[in-house]
Amino acid sequence: MDIAIIGANGSIGRQIAIRIIMERLLGPTDRLQLVGRRDGRSGAALYGFRQDLKDAFSENCPLLDVALEPEDVVADIVIMAAGATIRSDQDMKAAMPSRDDLAIVNRALAIRYADALCRYGHGHEIVVVVTNPVEFLVDIFSARYDRKRVIGIGAYQDSLRFRREVARSINVSRQAVRAMAIGEHGDGLVPLWSSVIVQGFSDSETRRAIHAVRGGRVSTDYPGSVGAARAQVIQIVREGRIREAFALFDTLAPDVRVVIGPFLTLFSGAKTDVATANATVDLVCTIVGGRDSVVAAQVQLRGEFEGVHTSIGVPIIVNTKGWESAYPLAMTDGERQLFLAAAVRVQEKIQTWARI
C-alpha cells in the first residue's frame, strides 16, 4: 500500500507522516509520498524532512518519496492536508478568523490537486480530506472524482472528542464509550446523545449518566449553549486570563467542550495538529482494516441520509473501497432538527464559496 500526504511540510502533514511510521501502517516495501510545491518552501524542505524521518525511523521506515507537482501524486490513500489553517493572532485579542478566509485560499489549491487526480490517477485512490473548510473541500474533490472515494475527517475527529468528553464526565475510559457527532465540522456540530453507549452500563444507567451530565438540556438548546460558552471564553482570553479560561472550560457540558476545546486551544497560541493527525491516521487505519466499519465522516450526499443533498458529516460504512453507503442511524427529533438546519447552512456556504 502507498500513502501520499499533500501538504507534508505543514505542521499537520508532518505529524501525520510521523504517526503513519510510528503506527507501522506501512511496511518496508510500501511507499510514503511527501507532497509539496516546487515553488514553495516545501520544495526544498521536504528533502530534509525525508532525511530526518530516515534518521529517526531507520528500522521500520517505508520507502520515502518526494513529489512537487500535483500530477506526480501516486498512492492508494491520498491525504489532503495542504492549505491555510485557522489560528488566532499572537496576542490572542482577535476574534476567531472566518472560515470564509480559508475557503478563498484553499479552493484553488484543492481544485488543482482534484483535477490532477481525476486526470492522472488510477481510479481507485481513496482521498482523505483534512483541510478546512472540510465540507467544501470534500465537495470539490467529489465533483471531480468518485464521491464514494472521498472522505473528510471532521465528523470523525468530532466523534472522538465527543467520546472523550463524555467518558471524562462519567469517569470511564474513552474506549468504553461509543458515540457519534455529525453535521458541520465547527458551529454546526450535532452531538448525537442518542448514539451514546457505555460499556458495562445498562440502558437505564446510561440514561441516568447522560441526564446528569447534560444538566436537563435538550438538543435544541445546544447552539445557544455553545454560543454563550464561546462569548465567556473570548471575554476571559481578551483579558489575558488564559488559565481561567481553561478552568471555565472544565466546567462546561461535555458536548459544549467538543466545540470550545479546539477553539480555546487556538486562542491559547497552541495548535490542534497532534489531535488532527491522530484522528486522520486512526481513520486511515479503519478504512484499510479489511472489514466494513461504521464511522462518522464528511461525504457528499445525494439523498442517502435524511434526504440531504450536500457535503456534510454523517454516519457511513467504510472499507477498502471508500464509503459504501450512509448508515441509517436513528436520531431524536431535536437531533434531526439540528442536523437538517446544519445541512441547509452548509449548502448555502458551499454555493457561496464556489462562486468566489
C-alpha positions as CSV (number, residue, x, y, z in Angstrom):
1,M,0.0,0.0,0.0
2,D,1.2,3.5,-0.8
3,I,0.1,6.7,1.0
4,A,0.6,10.3,-0.2
5,I,0.4,13.3,2.1
6,I,-0.4,16.5,0.3
7,G,1.0,19.3,2.4
8,A,3.6,17.0,4.1
9,N,5.7,20.0,5.1
10,G,2.9,21.7,7.0
11,S,2.6,21.2,10.7
12,I,-0.3,18.8,10.4
13,G,1.2,16.9,7.5
14,R,4.4,16.3,9.4
15,Q,2.6,14.9,12.3
16,I,0.6,12.6,10.1
17,A,3.8,11.3,8.5
18,I,5.3,10.6,11.8
19,R,2.2,8.9,13.1
20,I,2.0,6.7,10.0
21,I,5.5,5.5,10.5
22,M,5.2,5.1,14.3
23,E,2.0,3.0,13.8
24,R,3.8,0.8,11.3
25,L,0.9,1.3,8.9
26,L,3.3,0.8,6.0
27,G,5.8,-1.9,5.5
28,P,9.4,-1.6,4.3
29,T,8.4,-2.1,0.6
30,D,5.4,0.3,0.9
31,R,5.8,3.9,0.0
32,L,5.0,7.2,1.8
33,Q,4.9,10.1,-0.6
34,L,5.6,13.5,0.8
35,V,3.9,16.1,-1.4
36,G,4.7,19.8,-1.6
37,R,5.0,22.7,-4.0
38,R,8.0,23.2,-6.2
39,D,7.6,27.0,-6.0
40,G,7.1,27.0,-2.2
41,R,9.2,26.5,0.9
42,S,8.4,22.8,0.8
43,G,10.2,22.4,-2.5
44,A,13.5,22.1,-0.5
45,A,12.3,21.4,3.0
46,L,10.7,18.0,2.1
47,Y,14.0,16.5,1.2
48,G,15.3,17.4,4.6
49,F,12.2,16.1,6.2
50,R,12.6,12.8,4.4
51,Q,16.2,12.5,5.6
52,D,15.0,13.3,9.2
53,L,12.4,10.6,9.0
54,K,15.0,8.1,7.8
55,D,17.3,9.0,10.7
56,A,14.5,8.7,13.2
57,F,12.9,5.5,12.0
58,S,15.5,3.7,10.1
59,E,14.5,0.2,11.4
60,N,10.8,0.5,10.3
61,C,10.8,3.2,7.7
62,P,8.8,2.7,4.4
63,L,10.1,3.9,1.1
64,L,10.0,7.7,1.2
65,D,9.3,9.7,-2.0
66,V,9.1,13.5,-2.6
67,A,6.6,14.8,-5.1
68,L,6.4,18.5,-6.1
69,E,3.7,18.6,-8.7
70,P,0.0,17.5,-8.4
71,E,0.4,15.2,-11.4
72,D,3.1,13.3,-9.6
73,V,0.9,12.2,-6.8
74,V,0.6,8.4,-6.9
75,A,-0.9,6.4,-4.0
76,D,-3.7,4.2,-2.8
77,I,-4.6,6.6,0.0
78,V,-4.2,10.4,-0.7
79,I,-4.4,12.6,2.4
80,M,-5.2,16.2,1.6
81,A,-3.7,18.2,4.4
82,A,-2.4,21.3,2.5
83,G,-3.6,24.8,2.8
84,A,-4.2,27.6,5.2
85,T,-5.4,26.9,8.7
86,I,-7.4,28.8,11.4
87,R,-5.2,30.4,14.0
88,S,-5.6,33.4,16.3
89,D,-3.3,36.4,16.3
90,Q,-0.2,36.4,18.6
91,D,-1.7,38.5,21.3
92,M,-4.9,36.4,21.4
93,K,-7.1,39.5,21.2
94,A,-8.7,39.0,17.8
95,A,-11.9,37.1,17.2
96,M,-11.7,33.7,15.5
97,P,-10.9,34.1,11.8
98,S,-13.8,33.3,9.5
99,R,-13.8,30.0,7.5
100,D,-14.6,32.2,4.5
101,D,-11.0,33.2,4.5
102,L,-9.9,29.6,4.4
103,A,-12.3,28.8,1.6
104,I,-10.9,31.6,-0.5
105,V,-7.3,30.5,0.0
106,N,-7.8,26.7,-0.1
107,R,-10.3,26.5,-3.0
108,A,-7.8,26.9,-5.8
109,L,-5.3,24.5,-4.2
110,A,-8.0,21.8,-3.8
111,I,-9.1,22.2,-7.4
112,R,-5.6,21.9,-8.6
113,Y,-5.0,18.6,-6.9
114,A,-8.5,17.3,-7.6
115,D,-8.1,18.0,-11.3
116,A,-4.8,16.2,-11.4
117,L,-6.1,13.2,-9.5
118,C,-9.0,13.0,-12.0
119,R,-6.7,13.2,-15.0
120,Y,-3.7,11.2,-13.8
121,G,-5.0,8.9,-11.1
122,H,-5.6,5.2,-11.5
123,G,-9.2,5.5,-10.3
124,H,-9.1,3.5,-7.1
125,E,-7.5,6.1,-4.8
126,I,-9.2,7.0,-1.6
127,V,-9.0,10.7,-0.7
128,V,-9.0,11.6,3.0
129,V,-9.6,15.3,3.4
130,V,-8.2,17.1,6.4
131,T,-8.0,20.7,5.1
132,N,-10.7,23.1,6.2
133,P,-13.4,24.0,5.4
134,V,-13.6,20.2,5.2
135,E,-17.2,20.1,3.7
136,F,-16.1,22.5,0.9
137,L,-13.0,20.5,0.0
138,V,-14.9,17.2,0.1
139,D,-17.4,18.8,-2.3
140,I,-14.6,20.0,-4.6
141,F,-12.9,16.5,-4.8
142,S,-16.3,14.7,-5.1
143,A,-17.3,16.9,-8.0
144,R,-14.2,15.8,-9.9
145,Y,-13.6,12.3,-8.7
146,D,-15.6,9.3,-7.5
147,R,-17.5,10.8,-4.5
148,K,-17.6,7.3,-2.8
149,R,-13.8,7.5,-2.5
150,V,-13.7,11.0,-0.9
151,I,-14.0,11.1,2.9
152,G,-13.4,14.1,5.3
153,I,-12.2,13.7,8.8
154,G,-14.2,16.4,10.5
155,A,-17.1,14.4,12.0
156,Y,-14.7,11.5,12.7
157,Q,-12.5,13.8,14.9
158,D,-15.5,15.4,16.4
159,S,-16.8,12.0,17.4
160,L,-13.5,11.1,19.0
161,R,-13.7,14.3,21.0
162,F,-17.3,13.7,21.9
163,R,-16.5,10.2,23.2
164,R,-13.6,11.5,25.2
165,E,-15.6,14.3,26.8
166,V,-18.5,12.0,27.7
167,A,-16.1,9.5,29.2
168,R,-14.4,12.2,31.2
169,S,-17.7,13.4,32.6
170,I,-18.8,9.9,33.7
171,N,-15.4,8.8,34.8
172,V,-14.7,5.9,32.4
173,S,-12.1,5.5,29.6
174,R,-12.8,6.7,26.1
175,Q,-12.6,3.1,24.9
176,A,-15.6,2.3,26.9
177,V,-17.8,4.9,25.2
178,R,-19.4,4.7,21.7
179,A,-20.9,7.9,20.4
180,M,-21.1,10.0,17.2
181,A,-21.1,13.6,16.4
182,I,-22.3,14.6,12.9
183,G,-23.2,17.7,10.9
184,E,-20.8,20.5,10.1
185,H,-17.3,20.5,11.5
186,G,-17.5,23.6,13.6
187,D,-20.5,25.5,14.8
188,G,-22.9,23.2,13.0
189,L,-21.8,20.2,15.0
190,V,-24.6,17.8,16.1
191,P,-23.7,15.6,19.1
192,L,-25.8,12.5,19.0
193,W,-26.6,11.8,22.6
194,S,-29.0,9.1,21.4
195,S,-26.0,7.2,20.0
196,V,-24.1,7.0,23.3
197,I,-23.4,3.5,24.6
198,V,-21.2,2.9,27.6
199,Q,-19.6,-0.5,28.0
200,G,-20.6,-2.1,31.3
201,F,-23.6,0.2,31.7
202,S,-27.2,-0.9,31.4
203,D,-29.6,1.2,29.3
204,S,-31.1,2.7,32.4
205,E,-27.6,3.5,33.9
206,T,-26.6,5.1,30.6
207,R,-29.7,7.3,30.5
208,R,-29.2,8.4,34.1
209,A,-25.5,9.2,33.4
210,I,-26.4,11.2,30.3
211,H,-29.1,13.1,32.1
212,A,-26.7,14.0,34.9
213,V,-24.0,15.4,32.6
214,R,-26.4,17.2,30.3
215,G,-28.0,19.1,33.2
216,G,-31.5,18.9,31.8
217,R,-30.6,20.5,28.4
218,V,-32.1,19.2,25.1
219,S,-30.6,19.1,21.7
220,T,-32.2,22.3,20.5
221,D,-30.6,24.1,23.4
222,Y,-27.1,23.2,22.1
223,P,-26.4,26.1,19.7
224,G,-27.2,28.6,22.4
225,S,-25.1,26.8,25.0
226,V,-22.1,26.8,22.6
227,G,-22.6,30.5,21.8
228,A,-22.8,31.5,25.4
229,A,-19.7,29.5,26.3
230,R,-17.7,31.0,23.4
231,A,-18.6,34.5,24.5
232,Q,-17.5,33.8,28.0
233,V,-14.2,32.3,26.8
234,I,-13.5,35.1,24.4
235,Q,-14.0,37.7,27.1
236,I,-11.7,36.0,29.6
237,V,-9.0,35.4,27.0
238,R,-9.1,39.0,25.8
239,E,-8.4,40.0,29.4
240,G,-5.3,37.8,29.3
241,R,-6.6,35.2,31.8
242,I,-6.0,32.1,29.7
243,R,-5.6,29.9,32.8
244,E,-9.1,30.9,34.0
245,A,-10.5,30.2,30.5
246,F,-9.3,26.6,30.8
247,A,-10.7,26.4,34.3
248,L,-14.1,27.5,32.9
249,F,-13.8,25.0,30.1
250,D,-13.6,22.2,32.6
251,T,-17.0,23.1,34.0
252,L,-18.8,23.1,30.6
253,A,-21.0,20.2,29.5
254,P,-19.2,17.6,27.5
255,D,-20.8,18.3,24.1
256,V,-20.1,22.0,24.5
257,R,-16.4,21.2,25.3
258,V,-16.2,19.4,21.9
259,V,-16.6,22.7,20.1
260,I,-14.9,25.0,22.7
261,G,-11.8,22.8,23.2
262,P,-10.2,23.4,19.8
263,F,-11.3,27.0,19.8
264,L,-9.6,27.6,23.2
265,T,-6.5,25.7,22.1
266,L,-6.1,28.0,19.2
267,F,-6.6,31.1,21.3
268,S,-4.0,29.9,23.8
269,G,-1.4,30.2,21.0
270,A,-1.1,26.4,20.5
271,K,-2.4,24.3,17.6
272,T,-4.6,21.2,17.2
273,D,-2.1,19.4,15.0
274,V,-1.4,16.4,17.2
275,A,-5.1,15.6,17.7
276,T,-5.9,16.1,14.0
277,A,-3.0,13.9,12.9
278,N,-4.2,11.2,15.4
279,A,-7.7,11.3,14.0
280,T,-6.5,11.2,10.4
281,V,-4.3,8.2,10.9
282,D,-6.9,6.4,13.0
283,L,-9.5,6.9,10.2
284,V,-7.0,5.6,7.6
285,C,-6.4,2.5,9.8
286,T,-10.1,2.0,9.9
287,I,-10.5,2.3,6.2
288,V,-7.7,-0.1,5.3
289,G,-8.6,-2.5,8.1
290,G,-10.2,-5.1,5.8
291,R,-13.8,-5.0,7.0
292,D,-16.8,-2.8,6.9
293,S,-16.9,-0.3,9.7
294,V,-19.4,2.4,10.7
295,V,-17.9,5.8,11.3
296,A,-19.0,9.5,11.2
297,A,-17.3,11.5,8.4
298,Q,-17.8,14.2,5.8
299,V,-19.0,12.9,2.4
300,Q,-21.0,14.3,-0.5
301,L,-24.6,13.1,0.0
302,R,-27.2,12.7,-2.8
303,G,-30.1,11.9,-0.6
304,E,-28.7,8.9,1.2
305,F,-29.2,10.3,4.7
306,E,-32.3,12.2,5.7
307,G,-32.8,13.2,2.1
308,V,-29.9,15.7,2.3
309,H,-28.0,16.8,-0.8
310,T,-24.8,18.4,0.3
311,S,-21.3,17.5,1.7
312,I,-21.7,17.1,5.5
313,G,-20.7,14.7,8.3
314,V,-22.9,11.7,8.6
315,P,-22.6,8.0,9.7
316,I,-21.2,6.0,6.9
317,I,-20.0,2.4,6.2
318,V,-16.3,2.5,5.1
319,N,-14.0,-0.2,3.8
320,T,-11.0,-0.5,1.4
321,K,-13.1,0.8,-1.5
322,G,-14.1,4.0,0.3
323,W,-17.6,4.6,1.7
324,E,-20.3,2.1,0.7
325,S,-23.4,3.9,2.0
326,A,-24.8,6.1,4.7
327,Y,-25.7,4.2,7.9
328,P,-29.3,4.7,8.9
329,L,-28.8,5.9,12.4
330,A,-31.9,6.7,14.5
331,M,-32.0,10.3,15.9
332,T,-34.2,12.2,18.2
333,D,-36.5,14.9,16.8
334,G,-34.2,17.5,18.3
335,E,-31.0,16.0,16.8
336,R,-32.7,15.7,13.4
337,Q,-33.8,19.3,13.6
338,L,-30.2,20.5,14.3
339,F,-28.8,18.2,11.5
340,L,-31.2,19.4,8.8
341,A,-30.6,23.1,9.8
342,A,-26.8,22.5,9.6
343,A,-27.2,20.9,6.2
344,V,-29.0,23.9,4.9
345,R,-26.3,26.3,6.2
346,V,-23.5,24.1,4.8
347,Q,-25.1,24.0,1.4
348,E,-25.5,27.8,1.4
349,K,-21.8,28.2,2.3
350,I,-20.6,25.8,-0.3
351,Q,-22.6,27.6,-3.0
352,T,-21.2,31.0,-1.9
353,W,-17.6,29.7,-1.7
354,A,-17.9,28.1,-5.1
355,R,-18.7,31.5,-6.6
356,I,-15.6,33.1,-5.1
